[in-house]
Amino acid sequence: MENILSLLIFLPILSAVFLYLAPLNVKIIRYASFTVTLFTAALSLWMYTHFEASEQMQFVEQYAWIKTYGISYHVGIDGISLIIVMMTNLIMPLLYLSFWHLNRKGYWLNLLIVHGGLTGAALSLDLILFYLFWETMLLPIFFLIGMFGRDNKDFMSMKFTLYTIFGSLLMLISILYLGYSSYEQAQVWSFSISDLQTLHLDQRTTFLLFASFIFAFSIKIPLFPFHTWLPQTYAAAPIGAIVIMSALMAKLGVYAIWRFVFTLFETLSFEFSGFFVSLGLFGMIYFGIAAVKQVELKRLFAYSSASHLSLVVMGIFAFNYYAHLGAFYMIASHALSSAALFMMLGMIYKRTQNLHIQALGGIVHHAPVFSAFFGFFALSIVGIPLTGGFVSELLLIIGAFKYNIIIGFFAATTLLVAILFIFNLMQKVLYGPKRLKEFSELRLYELFSLIPLALLILAMGIFPSYFIDKVKATAQQHTVQEIHHVK
Amino acid sequence: MLSNDIITSLLIIGLGAVIMMLVAAFTRLSNLILSFTTMGIILIAITFQIPYLGQLFAIEIQPELFNHMLRFDSFASLFNMIFLVGAFLMISTGRAFMQATKFFIPETFSLILFALFSMMVLSMSNELLTAFIALESASVAVYILVGLNRYNIKASEALFKYLLLGSFSGAFFLLGIAFVYAEVGSTHLGDIKTYIALHEQYDLLIIGGILMMITVMFKISAVPFQAWTLDVYDGASLPITAFMAGTFKIAIFSIALRIFLVDYHGLSHIFEPLLVLGAVVTIIGGSLLTLAQQNIKRMLAASSIVHSGYLMIALASSGTDNVSAAPAIIFYLVAYFLSAIGAFGILSYLRQWDTDRTTYDDFKGFAHQNPLLAAMMTVFMLSFAGFPSTIGFLGKFYIFTSAIESGLTWLAVLGVLAAFVSIYYYFKVIAMMYFYPPVKQYNLAFSFTPVVIGIVALAVLWGGIGTGLITYLPGANVIIETAQDSILSLGL
């Protein structure tokens, strides 16, 4: 299993290409792509069990690609990329399952491509390779929104694409500049992050490079004030695309800050940590309040997930072990919860063709099981005990207190902003007046798509140490102690 | 050993052109047979050209006979290969178009071969007058090809616009040569180079260089010499537009590179500001012009101006000490050529009865009717836009790194911004194809055109992601290495 990472990246992409070209029935395509995702999920589980709990890059593969410019196909996995890859591979088959009724070839195939692209971006250790996957995974989202979206989907797919590409292109220039600096200083072109780490750049250049990387990633996450694409895109996009964007792609933005910004510009990131911690905290409150005001469920959860991601950004910029651990844990638990919630929004939309809070109400009278699941996932977002969200919030608060007592205080008190909109939402949608005439109970495939997520969220809440062990060593990187130690 | 058969493919094309002309004059063969014969001739020429590819060499062809005027080196061999493949692909993708229209008279194929012959001479010419004659004879052939459709007022307008402006700008080249001769007393590139190295004062030489540059700028449609581009590209029939965008433009770059990398290399510090300015206005002007277009054919024509702008970035960076800019230009040309041939090929394949189908509306819902062709069109658009995993991305990658290498980082940033704008107009085509219900019905004639276009699309993808792991297929690395070799051969 030396090439397991390549298999995880390219199996979905190649099967998508094959299924596109093959003149097959839509049903067969659905079964085939589902099987592929099941297979990669199994592979990733195998990898998880064989992943050693250390900070080392594992399962590394490296082949020369464009020798003249020192670009190589270089992939490897460590604690934080393990989280992203595991989440991608576990959520994907369930996502397929939750849309089992759909008969759309383009839907399935685009999801497969984005699956491979996400995995590739999370595993790349070469900047050009990373950029390739980072951009490539945008294309399926562009297609998903434009082909299967609603309302002003054409405009929104273009806006989303342009918005994110703008950030990436500025990052591209920085990547090229880094590669050239390596050529200037070491006489060898290189785009491998381990080589670029040792460059000596003057202050102004470093800052510009740092800013362009941060800019690209903040758009994807999104951080305040680069979130303006978010609500409309979510409103226009089909559920499949939203699950990907909210549960996986946004996390990839945080991951990229960790992997690239922290590795390449560690000192500068540390100097700016105060700014980003405050920005994260502010974003959490700002998006939380914005979520309270929403009347449409997709927009509401769009802001809700932005709010939690700002918190994650705060966590990684706090530069201490607990905050890092909390951020990692939240990446995983929020990915599961938000994937589940958006999948359930899809189910609601399928039944009612409407996602406005006013139009819904009293679901619990028609579908108690549905409501139980919905309530559970909604509460897991808030972080009630026994869920993964609880552990992550606890760790983040400890981390925030270790960073600064005032920040810690604010984080601890405002974390509950989520309660405002989640409780409000549950009251109006699940209970509330019985506005809906009918609402059918969960179908079997829908149930099967939700149970694993619920179990995993519970497991993360009850046995946190089993999961934390794998990423402990990684979380100890980029901490204040480590930075001072190096100095 | 090499010098004997070195110009075989040139001779094949030249003789082929003459024979095709005679055949056209005395017999009435269908253009099916003629186009296949032409493709056959080009294929034979390609096979004679293949052994030189990837080798580092430089030979003067019959120095006594031609008075050192022709030089065959890795550079010329690479460009010849591009021209031949370009012409071959143009005819093969244009098959359906030629079938559907009446104006592809037998002489067309002879003209294509003449143009090809002249372009090959152009890329080999080591002397300015030879270059001028080759350039003009290629241009004359292209002028006629543009006006092929006599029944269409737009084509005639395009012909006269191109003819008048083209010959006017050609005169600048001639004047430039006169200035150079007045200063140096020779028009050989080698002599000019030595003259620059030995002297301090060479004002006339600089004026001559600028005048020649004006012609080059005109032919590659750099702003402010771009006025003809839209109407000419639009007026010409689609295969000819493909030929102009994909092949003829590259020929201009071949001579521009040879002149400015060999004889004017010592003066690059004088030309750099001019080229930088040209690149800036070309990129900005071209982008604005492209955004305003409502028709895909015109959009591609206008965006070719932007692509010239990217190439000028690299041309400006190719000054002293920068070894990566010139190969970057060649790579970008290859990338652009493949995408342009493919995209125009699809447009010409879609022509129905007597009208082009090139508006955005015509493309609405195209993916639902013809998923494979739509996928290919998507690949070409992505490559134009410089989207990763296509050859266009690597093209931009090389160009922008070369700009950064020369300290022109801000120019690279401008290029990136133009690439960002280009995402809009290229993705618009993709959006039209996939996001709308079908509007028009396409009854596509059976031909092997889609197969050829499919191969080009695969090449575009492979050029962007090709690894060296599969040993019997050249990876993405090979093209840039060949380009580097060909630039090296200029100095041999």
Interface residues (C-beta under 8 A of the other chain):
Chain A: Y20 L21 Y63 A64 W65 I66 K67 T68 Y69 Y73 G106 I128 Y131 L132 E135 T136 L139 F142 F143 G146 M147 K153 D154 S157 M158 T161 L162 I165 F166 L169 L170 L172 I173 L176 Y177 G179 Y180 Y183
Chain B: P371 L372 A375 L382 F387 P388 S389 F393 L394 F397 F400 T401 I404 E405 T409 A412 V413 V416 L417 A419 F420 I423 Y424 F427 K428 I430 A431 Y434 F435 I465 T467 G468 L469 G475 A476 N477 I480 E481 Q484
